[in-house]
Amino acid sequence: MADPSKSEAATPKRKEEARNRGQVARSTELSSALSLLGILVVLNLSGGYMLTELTKIARYTWGGLGTFTFSDTDLRRQSLTFFLELLLVLGPMLLGAVVIGVTVNVMQFGFLFAPEAMQLKFENLSPARGFQRVFSRRTAVEIFKSFLKIGTIGVISWMTIAGKVPELMNLMNTDLVVFFTMVGATASAVMLRVGLAMLGWALLDFFYQRWEFDESLKMSKQEVKDEHRQMEGDPLVKARIRRLQQAAARRRMFADLPNADVVITNPTHLAVALKYDGTTMDAPKVLAKGARLMAARIKAIAAEHNIPVMENKPLAQALYRSVPVGGSVPGAFFNAVAEVLAFVYQAKGTLADKARQNQERIARKAWTGRLDEGQADLRP
């Protein structure tokens, strides 16, 4: 009986796990019905050849009984010859059935190789589990289908053969060719009608198997939530990872902060630390930024390392919003940043060195096209 708590359709992950275990929706009835019809097609195409060859085999076998010696060598030779000739005759029919069976299975669930399904599992040997399978809904349905199939085959076969019983009885005294022709025609008629009937049952069974498979994989709401949590990660774990990443980023930021050239403030709520080196950078870089307590800590570290702190509300707000830590200053802010850096360099007495470095960089890159108008504004 189905678990009422399992009301949710199986997720793709659940279906993939079932497929890896070899659990797929398939109808053996569909394979049997199409194989039967395929054999009938092969018989119609090669029936004349098969009838002729079977006649030859029968004449050779029965005609040689008077000269046959029951020695081990002759018995093995005759048996091998008989079975090889019979295999050559029945080979196309058997091969057609195999090809159709494989094709139908591939069409139902594709190519499948599931090593997990071949592993020995001792829990499957449990008598309790065997008892459950015997009295399960699936077993009851399979028994019901078997009775229906046997009944269908019996009724159709009897309805087809009943009218031809007198003719078949008269074949005992006829030639083998006539005998096999009549028997073959009757068998073909039976196979065709049985095959078409079984194909109808098989189509119904196919849809039932799909429905039953989907029902067996249904999940409860809690199982769906747990699966999503496993795929996306536990929120608590993810939050802790984010905190650790943020802490590591802050440590790197504060480690780079002593190399800053200037800290631009809001003046109390925001702080952005900038660094520019004309020999290695195409634009000034944001080494650190923060708000409120973080801004206060940035300013405190700047004071410890004698880094100039300048108040520029619009520039501090713009840089804080638009430039990540480690990012380069956009061209739209080059002029404002250049003015700040020029003032800082002049105040620190390093303006001449910075100017010389920028002139050398400009000379090296004059023909590369990499120096834009905003970068040129950083020159004194």
C-alpha positions as CSV (number, residue, x, y, z in Angstrom):
1,M,0.0,0.0,0.0
2,A,1.3,3.4,-0.9
3,D,2.6,5.7,1.8
4,P,0.2,8.7,2.0
5,S,3.0,11.0,3.1
6,K,4.8,10.6,-0.2
7,S,2.8,13.0,-2.2
8,E,5.5,14.8,-4.2
9,A,6.7,13.7,-7.6
10,A,10.3,12.4,-7.7
11,T,13.0,14.9,-8.4
12,P,15.5,14.4,-11.3
13,K,18.1,13.5,-8.7
14,R,15.9,10.7,-7.3
15,K,15.2,9.4,-10.7
16,E,18.9,9.3,-11.6
17,E,19.7,7.5,-8.4
18,A,17.0,4.9,-9.2
19,R,18.4,4.5,-12.7
20,N,21.9,3.9,-11.3
21,R,20.4,1.1,-9.2
22,G,18.9,-0.4,-12.4
23,Q,15.4,0.7,-11.5
24,V,13.6,1.9,-14.7
25,A,10.1,1.9,-16.0
26,R,9.8,-0.9,-18.6
27,S,7.2,-3.3,-19.9
28,T,8.3,-6.9,-20.6
29,E,4.9,-7.4,-22.3
30,L,5.7,-4.8,-24.9
31,S,9.0,-6.6,-25.8
32,S,7.2,-10.0,-25.9
33,A,4.4,-8.7,-28.2
34,L,6.7,-6.9,-30.6
35,S,9.1,-9.9,-30.7
36,L,6.1,-12.2,-31.6
37,L,5.0,-9.9,-34.4
38,G,8.6,-9.6,-35.6
39,I,9.0,-13.4,-35.7
40,L,5.8,-13.4,-37.8
41,V,7.2,-10.9,-40.2
42,V,10.4,-13.0,-40.5
43,L,8.4,-16.1,-41.1
44,N,6.4,-14.4,-43.9
45,L,9.6,-13.2,-45.6
46,S,11.6,-16.4,-45.3
47,G,8.9,-19.0,-44.8
48,G,9.4,-20.6,-48.1
49,Y,13.1,-21.0,-47.5
50,M,12.5,-22.3,-44.0
51,L,9.9,-24.8,-45.2
52,T,12.2,-26.2,-47.9
53,E,15.1,-26.6,-45.5
54,L,13.0,-28.2,-42.8
55,T,11.7,-30.6,-45.3
56,K,15.2,-31.5,-46.4
57,I,16.2,-32.0,-42.7
58,A,13.2,-34.2,-42.1
59,R,13.8,-36.4,-45.2
60,Y,17.5,-36.7,-44.3
61,T,16.8,-37.6,-40.7
62,W,14.0,-40.0,-41.2
63,G,15.3,-41.5,-44.4
64,G,18.7,-42.4,-42.9
65,L,17.3,-44.3,-39.9
66,G,17.8,-47.6,-41.7
67,T,21.5,-47.0,-42.2
68,F,22.3,-45.2,-39.0
69,T,24.7,-46.9,-36.6
70,F,24.4,-46.0,-32.9
71,S,28.1,-45.5,-32.3
72,D,29.5,-42.6,-30.3
73,T,31.2,-41.1,-33.3
74,D,28.2,-41.3,-35.6
75,L,25.8,-40.1,-32.9
76,R,27.9,-37.0,-32.3
77,R,28.4,-36.3,-36.0
78,Q,24.7,-36.7,-36.8
79,S,23.6,-34.6,-33.8
80,L,26.0,-31.8,-34.7
81,T,24.9,-31.8,-38.3
82,F,21.3,-31.8,-37.4
83,F,21.6,-28.9,-34.9
84,L,23.8,-26.8,-37.3
85,E,21.3,-27.2,-40.1
86,L,18.4,-26.4,-37.8
87,L,20.3,-23.3,-36.5
88,L,20.8,-22.1,-40.1
89,V,17.1,-22.4,-40.8
90,L,15.8,-20.9,-37.5
91,G,18.7,-18.3,-37.2
92,P,17.0,-15.4,-39.0
93,M,13.9,-15.8,-36.8
94,L,15.9,-16.0,-33.6
95,L,18.1,-13.1,-34.6
96,G,15.0,-11.0,-35.4
97,A,13.5,-11.7,-32.0
98,V,16.7,-10.7,-30.2
99,V,17.1,-7.5,-32.2
100,I,13.5,-6.5,-31.6
101,G,13.7,-7.2,-27.9
102,V,16.9,-5.2,-27.5
103,T,15.5,-2.3,-29.6
104,V,12.2,-2.1,-27.6
105,N,14.1,-2.0,-24.3
106,V,16.4,0.7,-25.6
107,M,13.4,2.7,-26.8
108,Q,11.8,2.4,-23.3
109,F,14.7,3.4,-21.1
110,G,17.8,3.9,-23.3
111,F,21.1,2.3,-22.9
112,L,21.7,1.3,-19.2
113,F,24.6,-0.2,-17.4
114,A,24.1,-0.4,-13.7
115,P,26.8,-2.2,-11.8
116,E,25.1,-1.5,-8.6
117,A,22.2,-3.7,-9.6
118,M,24.5,-6.6,-10.0
119,Q,26.0,-6.4,-6.5
120,L,25.1,-9.0,-4.0
121,K,22.8,-7.5,-1.3
122,F,22.2,-9.7,1.7
123,E,19.1,-7.8,2.7
124,N,17.4,-9.1,-0.5
125,L,17.8,-12.6,0.9
126,S,15.7,-11.7,3.9
127,P,12.6,-13.9,4.2
128,A,10.7,-10.9,5.5
129,R,11.4,-8.9,2.4
130,G,10.6,-11.9,0.2
131,F,7.2,-12.3,2.1
132,Q,6.5,-8.6,1.4
133,R,7.2,-9.0,-2.3
134,V,5.0,-12.0,-2.6
135,F,2.0,-10.1,-1.1
136,S,2.7,-6.8,-2.7
137,R,0.5,-4.9,-5.1
138,R,3.0,-5.4,-7.9
139,T,2.9,-9.2,-7.5
140,A,-0.9,-9.2,-7.5
141,V,-1.0,-7.2,-10.6
142,E,1.5,-9.5,-12.4
143,I,-0.6,-12.6,-11.5
144,F,-3.7,-10.9,-12.8
145,K,-1.9,-10.0,-16.0
146,S,-0.6,-13.5,-16.4
147,F,-4.2,-15.0,-16.1
148,L,-5.4,-12.4,-18.6
149,K,-2.6,-13.2,-21.0
150,I,-3.1,-17.0,-20.8
151,G,-6.8,-16.5,-21.2
152,T,-6.4,-14.2,-24.2
153,I,-4.0,-16.6,-25.9
154,G,-6.2,-19.6,-25.3
155,V,-9.4,-18.0,-26.6
156,I,-7.8,-16.5,-29.7
157,S,-5.9,-19.8,-30.5
158,W,-9.1,-21.9,-30.1
159,M,-11.2,-19.5,-32.2
160,T,-8.6,-19.6,-35.0
161,I,-8.0,-23.4,-34.9
162,A,-11.5,-24.6,-34.2
163,G,-12.7,-24.2,-37.7
164,K,-9.7,-25.9,-39.2
165,V,-9.6,-29.0,-37.1
166,P,-11.1,-31.3,-39.8
167,E,-8.6,-30.0,-42.3
168,L,-5.7,-30.5,-40.0
169,M,-6.7,-34.1,-39.2
170,N,-6.8,-34.9,-42.9
171,L,-3.2,-33.8,-43.2
172,M,-1.9,-37.0,-41.6
173,N,-2.0,-38.8,-45.0
174,T,-0.8,-35.9,-47.2
175,D,2.6,-34.9,-48.5
176,L,5.0,-33.2,-46.1
177,V,5.0,-30.0,-48.2
178,V,1.2,-29.7,-48.0
179,F,1.3,-30.6,-44.3
180,F,3.9,-27.9,-43.4
181,T,2.1,-25.4,-45.7
182,M,-1.2,-25.8,-43.9
183,V,0.3,-25.9,-40.4
184,G,2.4,-22.9,-41.2
185,A,-0.6,-20.9,-42.4
186,T,-2.6,-21.8,-39.4
187,A,0.3,-21.0,-37.0
188,S,0.8,-17.6,-38.8
189,A,-2.9,-16.8,-38.4
190,V,-2.7,-17.7,-34.7
191,M,0.5,-15.7,-34.1
192,L,-0.9,-12.7,-35.9
193,R,-4.1,-12.5,-33.9
194,V,-2.3,-13.3,-30.6
195,G,0.4,-10.8,-31.4
196,L,-2.1,-8.0,-32.1
197,A,-4.0,-8.8,-29.0
198,M,-0.9,-8.9,-26.9
199,L,0.3,-5.6,-28.4
200,G,-2.9,-4.0,-27.1
201,W,-2.3,-5.4,-23.6
202,A,1.3,-4.4,-23.8
203,L,0.5,-0.8,-24.6
204,L,-1.8,-0.7,-21.5
205,D,0.9,-2.4,-19.5
206,F,3.5,0.2,-20.7
207,F,1.5,3.1,-19.4
208,Y,0.8,1.2,-16.2
209,Q,4.5,0.5,-15.6
210,R,5.3,4.2,-16.1
211,W,2.6,5.2,-13.6
212,E,3.6,2.5,-11.1
213,F,7.3,3.5,-11.4
214,D,6.5,7.1,-10.8
215,E,4.4,6.2,-7.8
216,S,7.2,4.1,-6.3
217,L,9.6,7.0,-6.5
218,K,7.3,9.6,-5.0
219,M,8.8,11.6,-2.1
220,S,7.5,13.3,1.0
221,K,7.7,17.0,1.4
222,Q,10.5,16.6,4.0
223,E,12.5,14.4,1.6
224,V,12.3,17.0,-1.1
225,K,13.5,19.7,1.4
226,D,16.3,17.5,2.5
227,E,17.4,16.8,-1.0
228,H,17.4,20.5,-1.9
229,R,19.4,21.2,1.2
230,Q,22.0,18.6,0.3
231,M,22.2,19.9,-3.3
232,E,22.4,23.6,-2.3
233,G,24.3,23.0,1.0
234,D,23.1,23.4,4.5
235,P,22.2,27.1,5.2
236,L,24.1,27.0,8.5
237,V,27.2,25.6,6.9
238,K,27.0,28.0,4.0
239,A,26.6,30.9,6.4
240,R,29.6,29.8,8.4
241,I,31.6,29.5,5.2
242,R,30.6,33.0,4.2
243,R,31.6,34.3,7.6
244,L,35.0,32.6,7.3
245,Q,35.5,33.9,3.8
246,Q,34.6,37.4,4.9
247,A,37.0,37.2,7.9
248,A,39.8,36.0,5.6
249,A,39.0,38.9,3.2
250,R,39.1,41.4,6.0
251,R,42.5,40.0,7.2
252,R,43.9,40.4,3.7
253,M,42.5,43.9,3.5
254,F,44.0,45.0,6.7
255,A,47.3,43.4,5.8
256,D,47.4,45.5,2.6
257,L,46.1,48.7,4.2
258,P,49.6,49.9,5.5
259,N,50.6,50.2,1.8
260,A,47.9,52.7,1.0
261,D,48.7,56.2,-0.2
262,V,45.6,57.9,1.2
263,V,42.3,57.2,3.0
264,I,39.3,59.1,1.8
265,T,36.5,59.5,4.3
266,N,32.8,60.6,4.5
267,P,34.1,61.7,7.2
268,T,32.8,59.4,9.9
269,H,30.6,56.8,8.2
270,L,32.8,55.6,5.3
271,A,36.5,55.2,4.6
272,V,38.2,54.1,1.4
273,A,42.0,53.4,1.2
274,L,43.7,54.0,-2.2
275,K,47.1,53.0,-3.6
276,Y,48.7,54.0,-6.9
277,D,52.0,53.0,-8.4
278,G,52.6,54.3,-11.9
279,T,55.1,51.6,-12.7
280,T,52.8,48.6,-12.1
281,M,49.2,50.0,-12.2
282,D,47.2,51.4,-15.0
283,A,44.8,53.0,-12.5
284,P,44.6,53.6,-8.7
285,K,43.4,50.6,-6.7
286,V,41.1,50.3,-3.7
287,L,43.0,48.4,-1.0
288,A,40.4,48.6,1.7
289,K,36.9,50.1,2.4
290,G,34.4,50.0,5.2
291,A,31.5,51.6,6.9
292,R,31.0,52.7,10.5
293,L,33.1,50.5,12.8
294,M,35.1,49.2,9.9
295,A,35.7,52.8,8.7
296,A,36.9,53.7,12.2
297,R,39.3,50.8,12.2
298,I,40.7,51.7,8.8
299,K,41.3,55.3,10.0
300,A,43.0,54.0,13.1
301,I,45.3,51.8,11.1
302,A,46.0,54.7,8.8
303,A,47.0,56.9,11.7
304,E,49.3,54.1,13.0
305,H,51.2,54.0,9.7
306,N,51.1,57.8,9.0
307,I,48.8,57.4,6.0
308,P,47.0,60.7,5.1
309,V,43.3,60.8,5.7
310,M,41.3,63.2,3.6
311,E,37.7,64.1,3.7
312,N,35.8,64.0,0.4
313,K,32.2,63.0,0.9
314,P,31.1,62.6,-2.8
315,L,34.2,60.7,-3.8
316,A,34.2,58.5,-0.7
317,Q,30.5,57.6,-1.3
318,A,31.1,56.9,-5.0
319,L,34.1,54.7,-4.5
320,Y,32.5,52.8,-1.7
321,R,29.4,52.0,-3.8
322,S,31.1,51.2,-7.1
323,V,34.5,49.8,-6.5
324,P,35.2,46.4,-4.7
325,V,38.2,45.8,-2.6
326,G,41.1,45.1,-4.9
327,G,39.3,46.8,-7.8
328,S,40.7,49.6,-10.0
329,V,39.1,53.1,-9.9
330,P,36.9,53.7,-13.0
331,G,37.8,56.4,-15.4
332,A,34.9,58.6,-14.3
333,F,36.7,59.2,-11.0
334,F,40.2,59.7,-12.3
335,N,40.2,63.5,-12.1
336,A,38.9,63.6,-8.5
337,V,41.3,60.8,-7.4
338,A,44.2,62.5,-9.2
339,E,43.6,65.7,-7.3
340,V,43.7,63.9,-4.0
341,L,46.8,61.9,-4.8
342,A,48.6,65.0,-6.1
343,F,47.8,66.8,-2.9
344,V,49.0,63.9,-0.8
345,Y,52.2,63.5,-2.8
346,Q,53.0,67.2,-2.5
347,A,52.3,67.1,1.2
348,K,54.6,64.1,1.6
349,G,57.3,65.7,-0.5
350,T,57.3,62.8,-3.0
351,L,55.7,64.7,-5.9
352,A,58.9,64.9,-7.8
353,D,59.5,61.2,-7.6
354,K,55.9,60.4,-8.6
355,A,56.2,62.8,-11.5
356,R,59.4,61.2,-12.7
357,Q,57.9,57.7,-12.4
358,N,54.8,58.7,-14.4
359,Q,56.8,60.4,-17.1
360,E,58.9,57.2,-17.5
361,R,55.7,55.1,-17.7
362,I,54.2,57.5,-20.2
363,A,57.3,57.3,-22.4
364,R,57.1,53.5,-22.4
365,K,53.4,53.3,-23.2
366,A,53.0,56.3,-25.4
367,W,52.6,54.1,-28.5
368,T,50.6,51.3,-26.9
369,G,47.3,53.1,-26.6
370,R,46.8,51.9,-23.1
371,L,47.1,55.4,-21.5
372,D,43.7,57.1,-21.6
373,E,42.8,60.7,-20.7
374,G,41.8,59.8,-17.1
375,Q,45.2,58.2,-16.5
376,A,47.0,61.2,-17.9
377,D,45.3,63.3,-15.3
378,L,47.3,61.6,-12.7
379,R,50.4,63.3,-13.9
380,P,51.4,66.4,-11.9
